Amino acid sequence: MWQSYLNGLLVAFGLIMAIGTQNAFVLAQSLRREHHLPVAALCVFCDAVLVALGVFGLATVLAQNPTLLAVARWGGVVFLLWYGSKALIRACSSQSLEQGEGLGQRSRRAVLLSALAVTLLNPHVYLDTVLLIGSLGAQQSVPGAYVAGAASASLLWFFTLALGAAWLAPWLARPGTWRLLDLMVAVMMFAVALQLALG
């Protein structure tokens, strides 16, 4: 059982620590201190559900249905281009994100819907979380322990990211820093969208 748990923990850590769209979103929300803990909790929940679905059968279904993967892929491209454009506009704005001032703080509902979109419209989440982590988990002696290990990795990572970035926010609260962060987010979103579009 513990071997399966550790396998899930280590495999998930290795994949989610790479800077991607979900991590960039959590980081940006945490630096703004804009509903960052609910966002982290939502990311953990989504990861746990997706890993469980992958381990218990969805990985096989997705691997055999290229139409579903294509829909996820192009939906992700559109969303990433839209989100990246918004970040680029903020980066070029004179009133860039100084802890959300000037732009007004968004409602929790709006932020959580954006977090859901970043998570579920990104095809990489299906390739990494469902197909890769899920298919590895299906081979474990105790698949449920593997899912728990992967969920633990997600919990540790996203709450460390959310709390750590929020703690650093006062030292990073300069307009230039926020513009740089938004520029980095925009570049990352465009890069992932281009990668997806090119297949």
ZIDA-V29447 format. One record per residue. N is the residue number from 1. RES is the residue in one letter. PHI is phi in whole degrees, -180 to 180 (* if undefined). NEAR is the number of other C-alpha atoms within 10 Angstrom. D_FIRST is the distance of its C-alpha to the first C-alpha in whole Angstrom. Layout:
n:res:phi:near:d_first
N:RES:PHI:NEAR:D_FIRST
N:RES:PHI:NEAR:D_FIRST
//
This chain:
n:res:phi:near:d_first
1:M:*:12:0
2:W:-66:11:4
3:Q:-64:14:5
4:S:-64:21:5
5:Y:-60:22:6
6:L:-65:18:9
7:N:-61:20:10
8:G:-62:29:11
9:L:-61:22:12
10:L:-72:15:14
11:V:-63:19:16
12:A:-65:26:17
13:F:-58:19:18
14:G:-60:11:20
15:L:-87:16:22
16:I:-80:20:23
17:M:-74:14:24
18:A:-65:10:27
19:I:-69:11:30
20:G:-136:18:31
21:T:-63:23:32
22:Q:-66:23:30
23:N:-64:22:29
24:A:-63:20:33
25:F:-66:20:34
26:V:-62:25:31
27:L:-61:24:33
28:A:-64:22:37
29:Q:-65:23:36
30:S:-71:26:35
31:L:-66:28:38
32:R:-80:23:40
33:R:56:19:38
34:E:-111:20:38
35:H:55:19:36
36:H:-69:27:33
37:L:-72:19:30
38:P:-61:16:31
39:V:-65:26:30
40:A:-61:30:27
41:A:-63:16:26
42:L:-65:18:27
43:C:-63:25:25
44:V:-62:22:22
45:F:-60:15:22
46:C:-62:19:23
47:D:-60:26:21
48:A:-62:22:18
49:V:-65:16:20
50:L:-66:25:21
51:V:-63:31:17
52:A:-61:26:16
53:L:-61:17:19
54:G:-64:27:19
55:V:-63:27:15
56:F:-100:18:17
57:G:132:15:20
58:L:-68:19:22
59:A:-57:25:22
60:T:-67:16:23
61:V:-62:12:26
62:L:-64:17:27
63:A:-62:13:27
64:Q:-98:11:30
65:N:-129:10:32
66:P:-64:11:34
67:T:-65:10:36
68:L:-61:12:33
69:L:-66:16:32
70:A:-67:14:36
71:V:-62:13:37
72:A:-62:19:34
73:R:-63:20:35
74:W:-74:17:39
75:G:-62:16:38
76:G:-65:24:36
77:V:-60:22:39
78:V:-61:15:41
79:F:-64:17:39
80:L:-64:26:39
81:L:-65:19:42
82:W:-64:15:43
83:Y:-67:19:41
84:G:-64:24:42
85:S:-64:19:46
86:K:-63:14:45
87:A:-65:23:44
88:L:-66:20:47
89:I:-62:15:49
90:R:-64:20:48
91:A:-64:24:48
92:C:-87:13:52
93:S:-81:12:53
94:S:-73:12:55
95:Q:-108:15:53
96:S:-54:24:49
97:L:-62:27:46
98:E:-67:19:47
99:Q:51:23:44
100:G:84:17:45
101:E:-69:11:49
102:G:88:11:51
103:L:-97:12:49
104:G:80:9:48
105:Q:-80:15:45
106:R:-79:12:43
107:S:-69:11:42
108:R:-60:14:38
109:R:-60:10:38
110:A:-63:11:40
111:V:-67:19:37
112:L:-68:19:34
113:L:-65:14:36
114:S:-64:15:36
115:A:-64:22:33
116:L:-63:17:32
117:A:-65:16:34
118:V:-60:25:33
119:T:-77:22:29
120:L:-91:20:30
121:L:-93:21:33
122:N:-96:26:31
123:P:-59:23:31
124:H:-61:19:28
125:V:-65:23:26
126:Y:-78:25:26
127:L:-69:16:26
128:D:-79:18:23
129:T:-74:28:21
130:V:-81:28:21
131:L:-73:25:22
132:L:-75:19:20
133:I:-64:26:17
134:G:-64:29:17
135:S:-68:20:18
136:L:-67:18:15
137:G:-67:28:12
138:A:-65:20:14
139:Q:-92:12:13
140:Q:-75:19:9
141:S:-68:12:7
142:V:-128:15:6
143:P:-58:21:9
144:G:-63:19:9
145:A:-68:21:6
146:Y:-63:33:8
147:V:-61:32:11
148:A:-62:19:11
149:G:-65:25:10
150:A:-64:31:13
151:A:-65:26:15
152:S:-64:20:15
153:A:-61:25:16
154:S:-62:26:19
155:L:-59:19:20
156:L:-62:14:20
157:W:-67:18:22
158:F:-69:25:25
159:F:-76:21:25
160:T:-65:13:26
161:L:-63:22:28
162:A:-65:25:30
163:L:-72:18:31
164:G:-66:14:32
165:A:-67:21:34
166:A:-64:22:36
167:W:-67:14:36
168:L:-81:12:38
169:A:-52:17:40
170:P:-60:12:43
171:W:-82:10:43
172:L:-106:17:43
173:A:-84:15:45
174:R:-115:14:48
175:P:-53:17:49
176:G:-62:15:49
177:T:-66:16:45
178:W:-66:23:45
179:R:-63:23:47
180:L:-64:16:45
181:L:-62:22:41
182:D:-64:25:43
183:L:-64:20:44
184:M:-64:17:41
185:V:-62:26:39
186:A:-62:25:42
187:V:-61:17:42
188:M:-64:18:38
189:M:-62:25:38
190:F:-66:19:41
191:A:-64:15:39
192:V:-67:20:36
193:A:-61:24:39
194:L:-64:14:41
195:Q:-60:11:38
196:L:-67:19:37
197:A:-65:13:40
198:L:-83:7:41
199:G:79:8:38
//
